[in-house]
Amino acid sequence: MISVIAFDADDTLWHTENLFQQTQARLAAILERYAPHDEVMARLQLTERRNLVLFGYGIKGFILSMVETAIEITDRRVTAAEIHEIMTMGRAMLDAPLDLLDGAATVLDALAARYRLFLITKGDMLDQRNKIDKSGLADRFAHVEIVSEKNAASYRAIFTAQGVAPGEAMMVGNSIPSDILPVLEIGGHAVHIPYHVTAEFERHPELAPHPRFHQLTEIADLPALIARIDRRNE
Ligand SMILES: [Mg+2]
């Protein structure tokens, strides 16, 4: 029996990664006269990965990694005007309108009547909070949690604090390492709904079949899947 359905936010309920990809492409264009596109992208990925442990996930850390990449890849020749352009792109990301995925609001409305809905997202506290406010979806959730890392310990802590046995919980998200593997590990159900692009540090090979693991192509199919899994609906 499932009593709680927890949702990831970025690229599960609303578009996020497309904004990162567009901004990355513009960074490569700004730095074109110093280094080829692919080299900028590869260097940015390395810098981001190195900085994750210090800056965490989110746009502010991404801005700092873009600036650091620009300084390093140009051998410190990048101009103040170019740095300014990079900062401006970053600010625009923080200020961008939020774009919900098709069907997200309808699915939450359909499930809220029967289940407690949680939102579990990781990243920068202020940025995630702003996105939740902009989404207009906050009132659908019985509980909202912003964590710095999604792993077995953080999911276990959330479910324990909320009085939910992991076996009664289902997590829905676009990232196998963040939304699926740790939840399966603690005994929960997990539904993977891939987004059309995946951040480098969220990539993972296809999973082997698992009795508590499910995969969908779009969120609109979630209520039907849950109806099949949860015997309460029979
Ligand atoms: Mg996500």
Residues whose N, C-alpha, C, O or C-beta is under 5 A from the ligand:
A	BS01	MG	D8 A9 D10 D11 T12 N174 S175
